[in-house]
Amino acid sequence: SHWRGGGIQPQMKIAVIGQSLFGQEVYKELKKDGHVIVGVFTIPDKDGKADPLGDFLVPVVEQYKAVGAELNILPFCSQFIPMEVIDHPRHGASAINWSVCAYVTLMHGDKKGGFTVFWADDGLDTGPILLQKECDVEPDDTVNTIYKRFLFPEGIKAMVEAVRLIEAGKAPKIKQPEEGATYEGIQKKDNAKIDWNQPAEAIHNWIRGNDKVPGAWAEVDGKNVTFYGSTLVDNGSTTGQPLEIPGASRPGLVTKNGLILFGNDGKTLLVKNLQFEDGKMIAAAQYFKAGSSTAVELTEEEKSFAEQMMVVWKSILTNVEKIDDSTDFFKSGAASMDVVRLVEEVKLRASQLQLQNEDVYMATTFQEFIQMCVRKLRGEDAEEELIVDYVSMNTNNMTIQMPHQLFINGEFVDAEGGKTYKTINPTNGEPICDVSLAQILDVEKAVAAAKEAFVEGEWGKMNPRDKGRLIFKLADLMEQHQEELATIEAIDSGAVYTLALKTHVGMSIQTFRYFAGWCDKIQVCHVSVVKVSKLSPHVCAIVIPWNYPLMMLAWKTAACLAAGNTVVLKPAQVTPLTALKFAELTARAGFPKGVINILPGSGSLVGQRLSDHPDVRKLGFTGSTEIGKQIMKSCAVSNVKKVSLELGGKSPLIIFSDCDLDKAVRMGMSSVFFNKGENCIAAGRLFIEESLHDTFVHRVVEEVKKMKIGDPLDRSTDHGPQNHKAHLDKLVEYCEKGVKEGAKLVCGGKQVSRPGFFFEPTVFTGVQDHMFIAIEESFGPVMIISKFKDGDVDGVLQRANATEYGLASGVFTRDISKALYVSERLQAGTVFVNTYNKTDVAAPFGGFKQSGFGKDLGQEALNEYLKTKAVTIEY
């Protein structure tokens, strides 16, 4: 006897009659359930290779009736079984039917699919029903995807459940109705030819229903070609190389994304892969290029890899005496399960090489396989596959190449309906280029791609260390392109080039390198009998502002990727170009498709949909408090998604008379004018001790007069243009309010008379606590100075904290006790002592109160993109 289900149950003697990995897994689960497997019967070896279930063969095949089987289990049985075997056990037999059901379901375009466990009879699948399970069928499902997602795992569970029902005497026998029933035979190659005279959806259903076996085929260029990987597309590309297909309503189009096919209703579908009569498979996009590539010469290291692979091939193809360049994997007897094994064996020997099963089908001989692997290891494969429609510009003593389309599922694509807008150079007010403007449908595609990449794709299966290597490789590529990135940042956002190179780009590279190191250090811990683990939320949305376009992307995306998530990112509409260049570099680095998606567009459309989207489980936002509140509300109402907000600030800087004056003046100016004041942690208000006030103001004004305003690409420029025209107008209005309320305008306060969006560095004094400019953030080069009485430490602290914001703050004094006293009482997420704007990738960054919650940077940032799970164990 054995223990199961809370009581003592007798073991059953079971004969397993079937084949394949499915049969193997059912066998294992029945053994785990405590049953005695008295016999295993499977199909004969094929091409010298045993069926997986044959691993468990015992010497009872010829003595079936003598072993006393109480139940026959038929998991995926394609052979005829005599009725004397079916009827011999006292419980008869149960079998599972799913393969026929699946391809018929797909070919008919059914919305539901499933399988039946039934009592076997002389027709095998016409006996009484024991139990049934069903699942939803997605529009682009294939037999393979349904098999992996539902039929295989749930089918195994159902077989075990059926045995338990039989054992308990509770298994039903429901007669299958004959009325309306049809019999669909096993689909064969001869009857899988495509009928082109039907709607696109029907053609799509036929192709996916026959994918992978036997494969829907048609005549192309006088040869039989099999079509794989069909998806319905709403608006198929009209640009591509025509391909005549006999019987089709119009020629197909070979495009960068695959082969576009047309139904007789004018609608379109996209086919990814094609296979020829000799078994060779190619990407459909490469139809007119097939066979044109030349072989690469291997290095010594690559030759060593090839030798290792030859050993792997030999271990799989046991029936082949010798592996040479012409050995064909499939003609030598390999099956789909061998493809899975080969892909895994490659990962063990070259973890940075992430193959897909389709790659093996496209390189069937050993020489082709090695050439394909080597090209991928060198990164040549990604270079060939990625198609970028650059906008090129000669500037800053270089040629910059800027992608301008949306980046979805590893490809640059036009927005739905071809929508575009112009991004403007703030230095001269002129358009840089047209950029694709994302629409709602684009958001849906991007989120779906991110979800697929996590759930079914390579990223979700990749181990953390390999993810870290990939992120580090991305950082290396960013470093190689740092001058180009900094130049794009300068012309798109107005950042001074030298600052863009050091901070905007430099810190972005540091951030990715820092978080690359965290990938394999997110650990499970145990508290007593509780296992506490950190899990990825899956699909994350990131919405970033325009002041540090690349750095804000890096601060959030690096932590998000290190935690194992996939990303849909919306850059600010006015500064999309470095984000799109970043997208290109992620593809060059080898990130799997769908992991990173970039959608330039409006906040009201793209940002709002990401906040509302049910498949987005985390949203990270940097921007205004007003928009942050709206996002927080939408995230709550939609699906209570996790959210982190880095919002507005009015950061106080307190300068005591005992400070290092030279340093206080230098850093005080930097606290306001750094990045032309477009800085979330900028000192929004300076409190100067009364005895130092006049001297400090005089020194600051003298320094402001020396600042050079001009072209951000000029290495001598101190102060570039504001980011965009609307922001410039708000700064003018802001200063006008300050003057109207009685603050003293010491210098600046107006737009510079030159093309572009330039605003003078501005200094106000005599600012009272009730004034608009004392309360509200300028987000520009405006220094707001107030004085406080000598020695009134608690008084100035009270004034400094009398704000709804709490992002950053600072204090300058030589008295360390005073510095510690003040820093402990300032209500802000970051406090600078005798410095300012000094951030570190390892130090957490984030605010209090209406400056938001959650952290960027440091270990704490990882927790923003993880969820904690506790498993309590008792044994």
Sequence and secondary structure as in RCSB ss.txt:
>XXXX:A:sequence
SHWRGGGIQPQMKIAVIGQSLFGQEVYKELKKDGHVIVGVFTIPDKDGKADPLGDFLVPVVEQYKAVGAELNILP
FCSQFIPMEVIDHPRHGASAINWSVCAYVTLMHGDKKGGFTVFWADDGLDTGPILLQKECDVEPDDTVNTIYKRF
LFPEGIKAMVEAVRLIEAGKAPKIKQPEEGATYEGIQKKDNAKIDWNQPAEAIHNWIRGNDKVPGAWAEVDGKNV
TFYGSTLVDNGSTTGQPLEIPGASRPGLVTKNGLILFGNDGKTLLVKNLQFEDGKMIAAAQYFKAGSSTAVELTE
EEKSFAEQMMVVWKSILTNVEKIDDSTDFFKSGAASMDVVRLVEEVKLRASQLQLQNEDVYMATTFQEFIQMCVR
KLRGEDAEEELIVDYVSMNTNNMTIQMPHQLFINGEFVDAEGGKTYKTINPTNGEPICDVSLAQILDVEKAVAAA
KEAFVEGEWGKMNPRDKGRLIFKLADLMEQHQEELATIEAIDSGAVYTLALKTHVGMSIQTFRYFAGWCDKIQVC
HVSVVKVSKLSPHVCAIVIPWNYPLMMLAWKTAACLAAGNTVVLKPAQVTPLTALKFAELTARAGFPKGVINILP
GSGSLVGQRLSDHPDVRKLGFTGSTEIGKQIMKSCAVSNVKKVSLELGGKSPLIIFSDCDLDKAVRMGMSSVFFN
KGENCIAAGRLFIEESLHDTFVHRVVEEVKKMKIGDPLDRSTDHGPQNHKAHLDKLVEYCEKGVKEGAKLVCGGK
QVSRPGFFFEPTVFTGVQDHMFIAIEESFGPVMIISKFKDGDVDGVLQRANATEYGLASGVFTRDISKALYVSER
LQAGTVFVNTYNKTDVAAPFGGFKQSGFGKDLGQEALNEYLKTKAVTIEY
>XXXX:A:secstr
 EEETTEEE   EEEEE  HHHHHHHHHHHHHTT EEEEEE    BTTB  GGGGG  TTGGGGGGS  SEEEES
S  S   HHHHTSSTT EEEEE HHHHHHHHHTT SEEEEEEEE  TTSSSS EEEEEEEE  TT  HHHHIIII
IHHHHHHHHHHHHHHHHTT    B    TT        GGG B   SS HHHHHHHHHHTTTTT EEEEETTEEE
EEEEEEEESS  S SEEE  TT SS EEEETTEEEEE TTS EEEEEEEE TTS EEEGGGGGGTT        H
HHHHHHHHHHHHHHHH TT S   TT BTTTTT  HHHHHHHHHHHHHH TT    HHHHHT  BHHHHHHHHHH
HHHTHHHHHH     EEEEETTEEEEE  SEEETTEEE  GGG EEEEEETTTTEEEEEEE   HHHHHHHHHHH
HHHHHTSHHHHS HHHHHHHHHHHHHHHHHTHHHHHHHHHHHH   HHHIIIIIIHHHHHHHHHHHTTGGG   E
EETTEEEEEE  SEEEEE  SSSHHHHHHHHHHHHHHTT EEEEE  TT  HHHHHHHHHHHHHT  TTSEEE  
  IIIIIHHHHH TT  EEEEES HHHHHHHHHHHHHHH  EEEEE    EEEEE TTS HHHHHHHHHHHHHGG
GG  TT EEEEEEEHHHHHHHHHHHHHHHHH  BS TTSTT SB   S HHHHHHHHHHHHHHHHTT EEEE  S
B SSSS  B  EEEES  TTSHHHHS   SSEEEEEEE TT HHHHHHHHH SSEESEEEEE S HHHHHHHHHH
S SSEEEES  S   TTS B  EETTEE  BSHHHHHHHT EEEEEE   
